[in-house]
Amino acid sequence: MIAMTTIGILECGRNKPEWIAKHGGFADWFPPLLHPVDPDLAFRVWRVVDGELPDAPDACDAWLLTGSPASTYQNAPWQDALSRFVIAAREHRPLVGICYGHQHLHAALGGQVAKAPYWGAGITRYTIDRQPAWLQHAGEEPAPDVFSLIALHQDQVTVPAPGTQVLASSPDCPLAVTMIGPNILTFQPHPEMTPAQVTEIYDLHRQDMGEDIWRRAQASLDGPRNQQLAARWIVDFIRSDPAPFRQPQSSGDQA
């Protein structure tokens, strides 16, 4: 019998109050994504955007950073506190970052994030450049070669954190799915979002996106998505019990 795994969701943003009743909050979208892959997962939520953080980096079996309308380079107090937490947590537990969470992990661990000249929006195809060994379907033929997932971002990682491997990319987003060291998995797109949720967000940002990007994004939402493939990657990664990051010993610490 597989032991229950508890994922601590670090909620990095707030949904608009008028959308909560219909769509829920940012943390609410992950159990429906991941439970079809592993119904035994448990979840706890900390609203880090409101200053909540776990008491210890090993309080859960894994950590997941959600999306957010914030930018990593705003350096708000909650963002600085979250950076300190994830730096400590990666020495104890696997971490997963989605959209803002992807950006925050790279920025906190030595990478750079900047505003792109265009929005990433609509269902987007990302080429899978590398099949990680921890995937349960690794070695099967034919292996999936693309993710088609919802994009919703203007910022993106421009310089990856040291130790990054690129797992999936697109021409406009070369760092779409990455690993940072052995125990951090990040997605720039949103496997957890649905077309019903994101269509309202696209409408909200229509003027910012520009009419052409908005129209293409909205028109794409009837297309196929690979959200369950992304969910399988997340669950397989966490279940693989990846080795935590260890700070290298200084010469003075060596025997």
N, C-alpha and C positions, 0 to 999 in steps of 0.2 A: 504494500500500500504506500503510495507516494504521500509524504508529509505535506500538509497545507503550507503554501507559501503566501506570506503577507507582503503586499506591495504598498509602500508608503507614497501616496500621491502628494506632491508638493505643488499646490495650486498657485500659479504665478500671475493670474489675472482674474478679473470679474466679468461675467457676462452682463449685458445690459439688463436692468431690472425688468423691463417689459418683455424680455425674452425668456426669463427664468422659468415661468410656468409652462411654456411650450417646449423649451429645449433643455432646461436645466443649466447648471453651472459647468465650468470647464472640467472639473474633476469627475462630474457625473458621466462623462462620455466614455470613460475608459473601461469600467466593468462590462458594458454591453459589447465593447470591442474584443476584450480578452477572454471573457467567460466562455464563449463558444469553443475556444481552443482549450481552455482548462477551467472547467466549472468549479474546481476546488480552490481557486485563488480567493484570497481575502484582501480587503483594501482598508486603509486608513487614510484620512485626509488631513493635511495641515494647510491652512490658508496663509502661505508665506507672504502674499501680497499685503496681508493685514498684520504682518509681524509675527505670525505663528511659526515656530520651528520645532522639530523633535528635540527631546531632551538629550538624545544620544544618537550617534551615527549608525549604531547597530540595533536601533529600536524596531526595525522591520528587516525583512529578508532582502529587499531591493527597494530602490527609490526611483520615482518617475517624476520628471519636471514637465509641467503642462505648457501649453501655449499662453500667450499674453499679448495685449495690445501695446505693452511697454517696449522700449528699446534698451538693450543691455547697457549702452553707453550713457544712459541717464544717471546711473550711479546713485539711485535712491537708497536710503538706509536699508530697506528690506532686501534690495539687490545685493548690497555689500554683505549683509548677514547671510544670505543664501550662498554667496560665493564661499564664505568661510566654511559653511556647513558642507558643501559638496567637496571642497578640498579635503576636509577630514573624512567624509563618508567614503570616498573612493579607496581609502585604505582598509575599509571594512566590508563594503557591500557593492554589488553591481548597481549601476545607474543607467537610466534611460531618459533621453531628452527629446521632446517633440516640439518642433518649430521654435518658439522662444526658448524652450528648454534646451534644444540643440545649440542655439546660439549662445545661451548663457554658459553652458558647460565649456564650449570652446573658449569663450572670452575669459572665464574664471581660471582656466588652465593654461593660459598663455597665448591664445589665438586672438584674432581681431574680427570684429563685426562692423559693418558699415551699411548705410542706406544704398540700395541699388538704384540705378537710373530708371527702373521700371518695376512694376508689381509682378510678383509671381502669383498667378491666379488661374483658376480653372483646373479641371482634371488633367494632370500632366504625366507624361511617360518618362520614367527614369530608367536608364539602362543599368542592369545589375552587372557591375564590373567584377565582382568577386563573390563567390559562394563561401561563406564562413564554414569552418569545419564543425561548429556546434549545431548547425541546422540538422534537424532530424531527417530531412530529405536529402542531406548532402550525399552525393554519389549516385543519386537516382537519375535516371534519364527519361525524358529530357528535363533538365533543371529549368525552373522559371528564369527568364532572361530580362524581364521588365517588371517594374512597379508602375501601375497607373493609380495615382493618388491625388487627392485634393490639395492644391497649393493655395496658400493665403499668407503672403508676406511681402514686405518691401525691403526690410533689412535682410542681409544674409552674411554668412561667414565668408570673409575675404582671405584671411590667413588662418589655417587650421592650427589647433593646439599641437604642441610637440607629441610625437608618437601616434599621429592619426593615420588610419588606413581608410581609403575611400572604398565603400562597398557599392554605391549606386550614384549615378550622376545624370545630368541633362546638359545640353549646350548652355542654357542660361543659369544653371545651378550646378556647378561642378562638384560641390561638396554636399550632395543631397542626403546621402545616408553614409554615416561614418562610424568607425570605432576609434576611441581615444584610449590607447593602451589596451590592456586585456579585459577591462571590466566596465567600459562605458560604450553604450550604443545610442546613436542619435539619428533622428529623422528630421529633415527640414519640412517635408510635407506633413499633412494631417490625416493619418489613417483613421483617427477616431471621429472625424467630422462627417456629417451626412450632407447630401445636396440640399435638403430642406433647411438645415441650419445655415449653411454657408451662403445660400442665395440671398438671404436677408443681409448678411454682412457685406457681400459684394454691392448690394444696393446702397448700403450706408456709405461705402467708399467710392461710389461711382464717379464722382467728380475728381477725386484724388487719383483714381486709376487712369482716367481718361476713357472716352467712349469706346474706342476700339478694343482695349483690353477688357473692359467690362462686358462688351457684347460677346467676345470670344469666350470669356470665362463662363458666362451664363449659358451659352450655347453648348458648352462642353459637358454640362452636369448630367445629361442623359447618357453619357458614355459609360463604358465598363470601368470598374475600380477593382483594385487588388487589396482591399483593406484586410481581408482575412489572411492573405499571405504576409502582410506586414505584422499582423497580430501573431502569427506563427513565429516569425522572426523574434519578436519581443519575448514571447513565452519561452521559446527554445533557448534564447540567450540567457534569460534569468535562470532557467532550469539547469543550464550547463554548469552553474556554480563557478563563474569565471574567477580567476585568481585576482585578489585585490592588488591595487597598486602598492608598491613598497618604495619608500624613499631610499635611494642608494646610500650606503654607509659612507660617512666621511673617513678619510685616512686615519683620523684620530680615534675612530670607533673600532677600527679593525685590530684584531689580536695580533 
